[in-house]
Amino acid sequence: MPIKLVSWIKKLFKKKRMARIGIYGPPNAGKTTLANRIVRDWTGDAVGPVSHIPHETRRARRREGITIEANGTTVSLDIVDTPGLATKIDFHDFMAFGLEEEEAKRRAKEATEGVIEAVKWLEDLDGVILVMDATEDPFTQVNVIVIGNMEARHLPLLIAANKIDLPEASPTRIRSAFPQHTLVPLSALEGQNIETLYEEITNRFG
Amino acid sequence: MIQKENQTGTSVQGIQLDFISEDRLAEMTAMEKIRLILDEVRSSKILVLERGLTPAEEAKLIELTMVEITPNGFSGIEIESYPTKNNTSIFRKIFGKNTTRTRLTVIGPADKLKTIKKDRDMITAIVTEQ
């Protein structure tokens, strides 16, 4: 009896770890824009700056205890905005955006560290929102690798087909590429269809 | 660009492509595969793996590629594979075997191998002599 009581007291005071959801994708897919949108909608705060220059996010940022409510269901999550995944980083690409050589080299170095951090985070997550640019070809190796890792570990995955505010966006192309996964077409920038994302977050990660 | 002698002793120049069989890869550990790939790619070769890497191995390959990137030197890799397929065999499920089937993969230096188009069952790439 005393053992049961101790166990009950421990359970009562033991803090349950919230599910950690990583926001992944290639550079410039809109990961931080989406993270900002989610965190701003539910806490009024933001996660980090965004830029048209790739690899603006070079450190993973975690926001704890984001409570999302949709369709009468509430879910509390830790949201991790990760640096863009890439298989190549050339500082000359940053110079094309007007950066000086030294700054471009520094950004490239930090970007490589960011990619490593993003890969390491994959091991510590309970689910992923994979952000794809709906104006781009969905069969990129980064998308294939993230989906492959989640499928191999049987972890939930939600695809956010971003940038549907652009006329050339084609979420259907993404849907036909990865038909086995739930997809939400949205615009993180404009907030278009964001309510559907929240419904799917509560369905998939609750 | 690699210069080698062919079987008749004639000197030939070009980009070397190595086709690695499934059997050879099966004998190697994950780290051995990744080391082989990076060493070959860094010496400007293009690799075609009959049966590619697992998703975890591909993630590790990205990680180690990033470590080796240097300004004005190695800028990374171009890697293309088809999405993995799940083995649905009941035998495999019962015995808890890996149910992910990896597929053909092409890997090369980012400054030489460029992917033009990719879909579920077709990869189009060009090799440049930079």
Interface residues (C-beta under 8 A of the other chain):
Chain A: L85 A86 T87 K88 I89 D90 F91 K105 A108 K109 T112 E113 V115 I116 V119 K120 L122 D137 F139 T140 Q141 V144 I145 I147 G148 N149 E151 A152 A177 F178
Chain B: T54 P55 A56 E58 A59 K60 I62 E63 T65 M66 V67 I69 P71 S75 G76 I77 E78 I79 E80 S81 Y82 P83 T84 N86 N98 T100 A110 D111 K117 K118 D119 R120
